[in-house]
Amino acid sequence: MTAIAPSPSIIPPRPADPSLARAGAVLTINLDAITQNWRALAARVAPAVCAAVVKADAYGLGAREVARALSAAGCRTFFVAHLDEGIALRHILPSPTRIAVLHGPMPGTEADFTAHHLLPVLNSLEQVAGFAAHAHHLGRKLPAVVQSDTGMSRFGLTLSELTSLVAADALEGLDVVLHMSHLACADTPDHPANGAQRQAFLAARRLLPGVPASLSASSAIFLGGDFHFDLVRPGAALYGIAPQAGAPNPLRPVVRLEGRVVQLRQAAAGTPVGYGHTATTPTAARLATVGMGYADGFLRSLSNTGAAWHRGTRLPLIGRVSMDSIILDISALPDGTLSPGDAVDLIGPDQDLDALARAAGTIGYELLTSLGARYARRYLGG
Ligand SMILES: *Cc1c(COP(=O)(O)O)cnc(C)c1O
């Protein structure tokens, strides 16, 4: 898993980095793969601009490291979900890099947006009124993003709300720099909601003529140029998640997750394994206990269904996922292949993030954002 330092024969080899030698599992994050994915998306949507969504600590991969790498690659617009995420990101990305906060201002937080040069996404009449009042109080126009709800019923102004705002000149004190909306079904290319939401967005845009527009997150980028408008907002695709379920993934994998063997044992046929004795060895088996569990975000739903891999060989999980450990049936490997301290792949060349998520009964987004900070982390590139 890492370079092995030369050592006298009686001292077992150890990974060169002591924190990796101590770790039960190692999460490797390839920042160069993230920037390559961003460049590939940017080239696909040009002349539209490619932003980057780094909410939820860049989907669990480290907003600081990811944002620095993307900024160095040329990304100039970033989205986060919460005000505090925006404030933290502003310390890493100085103005004029744009940072937009998707949830907009909670009542009373408007001044924090101006203090930290953050763009609020105004989603409701209350948020528009609050931010316009703040602009009036400061006596200057304030930049803001306006979101329309075109059919997801989550964030954004309805068409009639936007119509009444425009009729009342209620956006007058604001400099609307972007008009956005979000698709509910973009991962299903032939879903009729995609075209319907696009039409609804075109109708909303007529109320804000000349304002740059944004509709697409990762999946919608692959619906074609009609969906790109002036700016796209990928998150998942940057991190290697497949944008369309069932289609080949055009993006580079970004994460590798390795668990390390703590203990090996020989078990006779019929030996019960793990909490609740939910599994029993069908035949004589060799088992390996690996030092990662649900407290590391390795979902318990992988009990008895997930697998690790070792250089092309599948090693099924047997028994329940524990808080800090899992048990693998490694009988498919020749005896002596694995020793304590050796690594097996949970996410890697034989099993990508989406495949592991499917085994867990979830999607890559949930698995990625749940992979905890408890893993030893190693960043490549950047
Ligand atoms: C999370 C989010 C995105 C990014 O979505 P991905 O599917 O991860 O690309 C874009 N826009 C909005 C409004 C979001 O909430």
PDBQT file of the ligand as one rigid body, heavy atoms in Angstrom, charges set to zero:
ROOT
HETATM    1  C1  LIG A 401     -25.611  19.578  -4.316  1.00  0.00    +0.000 C 
HETATM    2  C2  LIG A 401     -26.033  20.482  -5.375  1.00  0.00    +0.000 A 
HETATM    3  C3  LIG A 401     -25.346  20.526  -6.599  1.00  0.00    +0.000 A 
HETATM    4  C4  LIG A 401     -24.290  19.524  -6.960  1.00  0.00    +0.000 C 
HETATM    5  O1  LIG A 401     -24.955  18.309  -7.244  1.00  0.00    +0.000 OA
HETATM    6  P1  LIG A 401     -24.191  17.038  -7.837  1.00  0.00    +0.000 P 
HETATM    7  O2  LIG A 401     -25.274  16.104  -8.197  1.00  0.00    +0.000 OA
HETATM    8  O3  LIG A 401     -23.352  16.507  -6.694  1.00  0.00    +0.000 OA
HETATM    9  O4  LIG A 401     -23.370  17.490  -8.967  1.00  0.00    +0.000 OA
HETATM   10  C5  LIG A 401     -25.683  21.499  -7.517  1.00  0.00    +0.000 A 
HETATM   11  N1  LIG A 401     -26.694  22.374  -7.271  1.00  0.00    +0.000 NA
HETATM   12  C6  LIG A 401     -27.398  22.333  -6.128  1.00  0.00    +0.000 A 
HETATM   13  C7  LIG A 401     -28.511  23.305  -5.932  1.00  0.00    +0.000 C 
HETATM   14  C8  LIG A 401     -27.114  21.378  -5.152  1.00  0.00    +0.000 A 
HETATM   15  O5  LIG A 401     -27.830  21.329  -4.031  1.00  0.00    +0.000 OA
ENDROOT
TORSDOF 0
